Amino acid sequence: MADTLELLEMIGRTASLRRAPPRELVELLRHMEATEALKAAAASGDDAPLCEELGHKPMHSPQSTQTHGYEDDGSGQDQADLPPAPEPGQPSQPG
């Protein structure tokens, strides 16, 4: 029996397999002795059989990786440590 992960990698690397009609892909997987879960997923487009076979555990990224890190409340406090911006037309001062 072929390793499911290796077969998935092969499909991912090969454009003709990625774009193959489900019926052709299932036939190829049958010849390669793929697991029933992989053949079922290829036939239906549903990843549930693979999730069950591979022991899928939902992973959620921490919310902090999805935000900018701070919100400007409009009070100007967030900018307190920055030097003042030069007036228009004035050269900036070396720091």
trRosetta pair geometry for C-beta under 8 A, 3 or more apart (Angstrom, degrees):
i j d omega theta_ij theta_ji phi_ij phi_ji
1 33 5.2 -131 -118 143 46 109
1 34 7.7 81 -165 -142 79 12
1 35 6.5 61 -176 -73 121 72
2 6 6.5 -116 171 74 92 115
2 7 5.4 87 127 -54 124 117
2 32 5.0 -12 -13 151 154 94
2 33 5.2 131 -8 78 89 83
2 34 5.6 -38 58 -86 113 55
3 6 4.1 71 79 10 106 112
3 7 6.7 177 88 -11 54 85
4 7 5.8 -60 -149 39 31 110
4 8 6.3 31 155 -19 67 106
4 34 7.0 89 -103 -157 69 86
4 35 5.4 -28 -75 11 111 125
4 37 7.2 -7 -112 77 143 109
4 38 5.2 -168 -130 -59 97 128
4 50 7.2 165 177 -134 136 93
4 53 6.4 133 -65 127 173 137
4 54 6.9 -133 99 -72 143 102
5 8 5.6 -52 -145 36 33 112
5 9 6.4 36 154 -20 65 104
5 54 7.8 106 -67 -112 93 122
6 9 5.7 -52 -149 35 32 112
6 10 6.4 35 151 -21 64 105
7 10 5.5 -51 -147 34 34 114
7 11 6.4 35 153 -19 65 103
7 29 6.8 79 -174 -123 143 93
7 32 6.4 137 -110 121 122 143
7 34 5.5 97 -127 -108 174 110
7 38 6.2 47 91 -165 142 159
8 11 5.7 -52 -148 36 33 111
8 12 6.3 33 152 -19 64 108
8 38 7.4 -127 -60 -127 89 119
9 12 5.6 -57 -148 39 31 113
9 13 6.3 25 156 -16 66 109
10 13 5.9 -59 -145 39 29 107
10 14 6.1 4 164 -3 66 118
10 17 6.9 24 128 50 80 170
11 14 6.3 -72 -137 47 24 96
11 17 4.5 -124 -133 128 65 127
11 18 6.2 122 165 -74 77 64
11 25 7.5 53 -123 -146 124 119
12 18 6.8 69 -120 -80 30 111
14 17 4.1 56 91 14 111 112
14 18 6.7 171 89 -16 57 84
15 18 5.5 -54 -145 35 35 112
15 19 6.2 10 164 0 69 112
16 19 6.3 -68 -143 50 27 96
16 20 6.3 53 151 -58 63 95
17 20 5.3 -28 -144 -7 35 122
17 25 6.5 101 -163 -113 75 99
17 28 7.3 -119 -122 90 101 163
20 24 4.6 -116 178 86 110 117
20 25 4.5 136 97 -60 122 92
20 28 7.3 -2 148 4 168 139
21 24 4.9 85 61 10 83 104
21 25 7.0 -159 89 -7 39 90
22 25 5.7 -61 -144 40 32 111
22 26 6.1 32 160 -21 69 106
22 42 5.9 154 -149 151 79 71
22 43 5.4 105 170 -131 118 35
22 44 7.8 125 -153 -23 147 17
22 45 7.0 -75 -90 -49 133 87
23 26 6.0 -54 -148 35 27 110
23 27 6.6 27 153 -19 61 107
23 43 7.8 61 -86 -122 45 78
24 27 5.7 -56 -151 36 32 112
24 28 6.4 33 152 -18 66 105
25 28 5.7 -53 -149 37 33 112
25 29 6.2 31 153 -18 66 107
25 42 4.7 -138 116 -176 118 127
26 29 5.6 -55 -146 39 32 111
26 30 6.3 39 151 -27 65 103
26 39 5.3 81 -143 -157 86 85
26 42 5.1 169 -76 103 74 119
26 43 4.9 47 -81 -73 138 90
27 30 5.6 -49 -149 29 31 115
27 31 6.8 29 152 -15 62 102
28 31 5.8 -57 -155 36 33 109
28 32 6.3 20 151 -10 67 111
29 32 5.6 -62 -143 46 34 106
29 34 3.8 -38 -177 16 95 143
29 38 5.9 -153 -162 118 140 108
29 39 5.0 180 108 -91 133 81
29 42 5.8 159 -10 16 152 161
30 33 7.7 33 177 -74 31 30
30 34 7.0 -62 -67 33 27 94
30 39 6.4 69 -69 -112 75 133
34 38 4.3 -96 167 80 120 130
34 39 5.5 142 92 -50 115 88
35 38 4.8 96 58 6 83 99
35 39 7.1 -152 94 -1 45 87
35 53 6.1 117 123 -138 154 153
36 39 5.7 -58 -147 42 34 110
36 40 6.0 36 154 -22 68 108
36 49 7.5 -108 117 -177 73 137
37 40 5.7 -55 -145 37 28 111
37 41 6.3 28 156 -19 64 107
37 49 3.9 -174 -150 151 77 102
37 50 5.5 138 150 -80 110 46
37 52 6.6 -147 -124 69 134 95
37 53 3.9 -169 58 -40 172 138
38 41 5.7 -53 -146 37 31 111
38 42 6.3 31 155 -18 64 107
38 49 7.6 -140 -44 110 23 117
38 50 6.5 69 -91 -90 58 98
38 53 7.5 -66 -42 44 73 167
39 42 5.7 -55 -147 38 31 111
39 43 6.2 29 155 -19 65 109
40 43 5.8 -57 -145 37 29 110
40 44 6.1 -3 167 6 66 115
40 46 7.6 -45 139 66 88 97
40 49 4.3 80 83 -12 125 169
41 44 6.6 -71 -135 51 23 90
41 45 7.5 69 178 -105 56 4
41 46 6.2 -116 -127 78 63 54
41 47 5.6 47 -140 -112 120 42
41 48 7.7 -179 -97 47 92 51
41 49 5.0 -139 -52 58 89 107
41 50 4.7 19 -64 -30 155 107
42 45 8.0 23 -168 -65 18 44
44 49 8.0 106 41 -1 128 121
46 49 7.0 85 101 0 93 88
47 50 5.0 -57 -167 46 71 114
47 51 5.7 79 134 -31 87 99
48 51 5.5 -52 -143 33 33 114
48 52 6.5 32 158 -18 65 103
49 52 5.8 -56 -152 36 32 111
49 53 6.3 29 153 -17 67 108
50 53 5.5 -55 -143 40 35 110
50 54 5.8 10 166 0 71 114
50 56 7.5 70 114 -42 73 122
51 54 6.4 -66 -134 50 22 94
51 55 8.0 -119 171 60 51 6
51 56 3.6 -48 -152 9 84 140
52 55 7.9 24 -180 -69 24 36
52 56 7.5 -35 -45 15 27 99
61 65 5.0 -78 159 61 119 133
61 66 6.6 124 99 -44 116 101
62 65 5.4 96 69 -1 79 98
62 66 7.9 -160 102 -1 49 90
63 66 5.6 -67 -160 39 47 110
63 67 6.6 26 153 -12 78 112
64 67 6.3 -67 -143 40 35 101
64 69 7.3 53 -166 -101 86 62
68 71 7.7 112 63 -77 109 56
70 78 6.3 149 138 -129 138 127
72 78 5.4 -101 -113 22 75 154
73 77 7.2 1 52 37 109 109
73 78 7.4 140 22 -28 77 113
75 78 7.7 111 64 -6 82 80
76 79 5.6 -61 -167 43 62 108
76 80 7.3 98 138 -63 74 75
77 80 5.6 -12 -162 -33 46 117
79 82 5.1 -55 -171 31 75 119
83 93 7.8 -116 159 61 149 107
83 95 6.8 -148 -17 -98 155 126
86 90 4.6 -142 173 87 109 102
86 91 6.8 -103 -156 109 162 20
86 92 4.7 -127 -27 -93 138 64
86 93 7.2 155 -83 -7 112 76
87 90 4.4 62 61 7 85 128
